[in-house]
């Protein structure tokens, strides 16, 4: 994670200060339309202000649009950097499907680092399937990674939730079980969005996030297709028992993408190809919100690659006095 991989390096440079447990509630702009000040509550809940030559928002696909919408002003009545109206729109998760299998001999998956994407064969859309989308398949100790997950989420459907048979199944399956997980695209849809809740607030009085999301039927169809593939893999690998987890419409996701999309046209995007806001020239957005498609699963490495690229352009702009 960035917490382990990047922040220690930034602090070691002598040019980075971490103000932990702070909550930003507004970005102010000056008379020239440039971001000039960040207002936040510190760890004690005291309101603070930080003047800035440039502001980089990296709060991901939910908190980033929330902050921009909270920063509405007379010059930005619909929210900061939102002349296009696309801040908060086109939220994308990723649909998922899991199949579990138990094997004759111990696998001890819980002992090693989990393996991610092992099959890329289905990344491209295949017209023969009859629906749009692609995805990949992971093999990982998803429900057997820890005893508590195994007990709560990883048991076969025919095992009772208590008693001697329950305990016997835990003892037998924990070292012999694995999951195969399909991760799919999610179509960018205007109906899926992040907005400010008109009634609820958080502990600082900031409007709560309202998430509106409903999967496209093609996303769910792709999830079902990958689950079928996963069941075939478990059968071919010799699983003594295999079962599916129900595929349900997404109700949450750690992948929060698309709500401040990148594009060349300021009328239909929030940032340009260098992550610079179309509306506010010294405001940059570097997180999953800039992505215009969801990819096929875990977006972290793509987000980090785009952030490194954006940093190079921001540094170059600063050297040329173009911030």
N, C-alpha and C positions, 0 to 999 in steps of 0.2 A: 504494500500500500504506500501511498504518498507519505503517510505519517512516518513510515520507517525508511523509505527509499530517498525522499527528497528533502523533507523539512530539516533533518539534521545537517544536510549539506548547506541549505540556505542559511541556517543559523550560524554555521561555522564560517560563512563568508564575511560575517560582521556587518552585513547590510540588511539583515532580516530580524524583525522583532515579532514574536508571537504573543498576541493578547488573547489568551485562552478564555473560554466561557463568556465571550462577548456576543452580543446580538445586534447586528446592524438593522436599523429600521428605516433609514432614508439616505438617498444620495441627492445632494443639493447641486444645482447648477448656477452658474454666474450669468451676468448680463449678456455674455457672448455665446451662451448656450453650451458651455463646456462644464463637465463635472468638476466641481471645486471643493467639495467637502463631503465626508462620510459621517453620518450621525449614528451612534451606537450606544447600547447599554453595556457597561463593563460588568465584571464578575460580581460586583456588589449591587448591581442594578442602577448605578448612577449614570445619567446621560453624559456622554462624552462626544467630542468632535475631533475629527482628523482632517486637516487640510490636505489636498492632494493635487499633484500635477497631472496624474492619470489614475484611473480607477480600473482595476481588473476584477470582475465578478466571476467567481468559480464556485457557485453554490448548487450547481446541477439543475436538473430539469424541473424541479418544483420550487425550491427556494429562490432561484434566480428570477423567474418571472414574478414571484411574489414580491421580491424587493423592488423590481422595476415598477410594478403596478402600485406599490405603496409610495413610490417616489413621484407620483403625479403632481403637477404644478400648473400654474397659469400657462407657461410656455409648453408644457407637456401634459395636456389635460387627460389623456388616456393612459398615462404611465410613461415613465422615462424610456426613450428609445423605441417608442411604440407608434410612430406615425403610420406605419403599415397596418397596425391592428393585429399583428401576428404574435405579439408577446403572450405567451400562455397557450397558444393554439397548437394543434397537431401533436399532442402528447402521444408518445409511443412507449409501450412496455416491450416485453417479448413473451409470446405464448410459450408454454412449456408442457411437456408430457413425460411422465416417468413410468418405467416398468421395473419391477423388482424380481429377483430370482434368488433361490437358495440352492446351494450345490452340495454334493456329497462330501467333499473334503474342505477343510478350512481354507479360506482366502486371506483372512487377516487384513482386510482392506483398511481397517482403522489404524494400522501401524504406519502406513506410508503416506506420502504426499498424494493428494487426490489428483487423478488424471483428468484433464479437461478434453476438449474436442478431439475425438479419435476418428470420426468419419466425416469427411467433407463432401461426400458424393452427392448430397442432395441440396447443395448451396444454390444451384441454379434452378430457376423456375422450369418446370417440365409441363408442357402443354398437355401431355397425355394424362396427367393427374386430374385435370378438369378444374383446377383452382390455382390462384396465383400464390407465389411465395416459395421460399426455400428455407433450409435449416441444416443444422449439423447435430451429431449425436455424441454425447459424452458418456464415459464410463467412470463411475465414481462411487465411493462409499457414502452416498448422500444420506440415506436413512440409517446406516450402520456406523457412521463416523463417531458418534458418541452414544453411550448407553441410553441417555435420556431421549435423544431423537429416535433411537431404535424402538424404545418402548412406546413412545407417543405416536410415531408416524410410520414406522417401518414394519409392522407386523402383518402377516398374511390375513386376508379377510376372514378365513375360517378359524382363526385362533380366538378364543374367548378373551375378553379384556381383563380377566382376573382369574385367580385360582391356580391349581397345580399345572394344568395344561398351558396356561399363560407363562408360568415360570419356566417350564420345560422348553417351550418354544424360544424364549429369550436365550436360555443357556445354549441351545443347539444352533440357532440361526445367527447369532451375533457375529461369529467368526466366519460364517459360511455364506453370507448374504452380500449382494451387490445391487446397485441400481444402474440402469441405463436411461439417460435423460435426453430427450429431444428439445432443442431450443430453436425457435422459429423467428422469422421476420414478423413485424407488426406493421400493418399499413398505416401511413399518416392520414388521419381523419380529422376533419374540422370539429366533429362532435366530441372528440376527446381533448380535454383541456384542463388547465390550471387557472382558477380564478380566486378572487378574494371572497371569503365567506362574509355575508352582510351582517351576521349576528354574532358569531363566535370569535373569541380572541384568545391569544396565548397569555402567558404569565406577565408579559410586558405590555399588554394591551394592543399588540399588533393583530390585524385581521388574520384569522386562521386560513390555511390553505383549503380550498374546495377542489376536490378531484372528481372530474366527470369522465368516465371511461366505459366503453363497451366494445369488445373485440369485433373485428370484421369476421364474417363467417369463414373466409378463406384462411385466416390465421388459425382458427380452431380446426379447420379441415387439415391443414398442414400438421398441426400437433397430433391429430389422430393418425395421420399417415406415418409420422415418425414413431409413434407408439407401436403401430403394427410392425414396423421394421425392428424395433427394440425387442418385441416379443419373439420375433423370428430369430434374432441373435441369441437370446437366452436359450431358446430351444436348441439351436445349433451348438451352443457351448455346453449342453448337457445339464441344464438346470433340472433339478428334481421337482421343483415347484416354481411357478412364475405367475405373477399377477400384475394388473394394471392399477395405477392410481387414477381416480376419476378426472376427466378433463372438464374443467369448469371455466366459465368466463373469468378473466383476470379481475381480481379485486385488490391487488397490490403488486408492487414490483420494486426491486432495488434499481432497476434500469429506468431512468427517467430522462427521456430523450425528446428532442424536437421542438421544444416550446419557445426557442429564440433562434429560429432557423437561419442558416447561412445562405447567402445568395447574392447575385450581382444586381438584382433589381430591388431598389429600396421600397418599392410598392408591395413586394410580396416576401420580404425577408427582414431580419433584424440586424444581422451583422454581415460584413463582406467576407471575402475569402480569407482575409487575414484576421478575422475575429474582431474587427473594429466596427463599432456601432455606426450605422448609416446616419443616424441623427445627431449623435454626440461624439465628436471626433477623438476625444481622449478617454472614451469608455470602451473597454474591451470585455468580451464574454468568452471565457475559456472553460467549457465543460460540456456535458452531454446535451445540453439544450440546443447547441448549434447544429446538431446532426439532422440531416433531412431524411435519412432512412434509418431503420433500427438495426441494420446488420442482422446477423444470425446468432445473437446471444450476447455473451459478455462483452461490453463495450469499453472496458477500462483501458486496455492498451491503445485503442484507437483514440480515446480522449487524451491520453498522455502524449501520444505522438503529435496530435494536433496542437496540444499545449506547447510542446517544445518548438514546433514550427512557428506558432504565434509569438512566442517569446523572442525568437530571432528577429521577427519583423518589428516587434515593439521596440527592441533594443536599437535596431537600425533606424527606426523613425525618431527615437530619442536623440541619437547621435546627429541626425540631420535637422534637429530642431523642428520636427514635424509631429509633436505630440500635442 
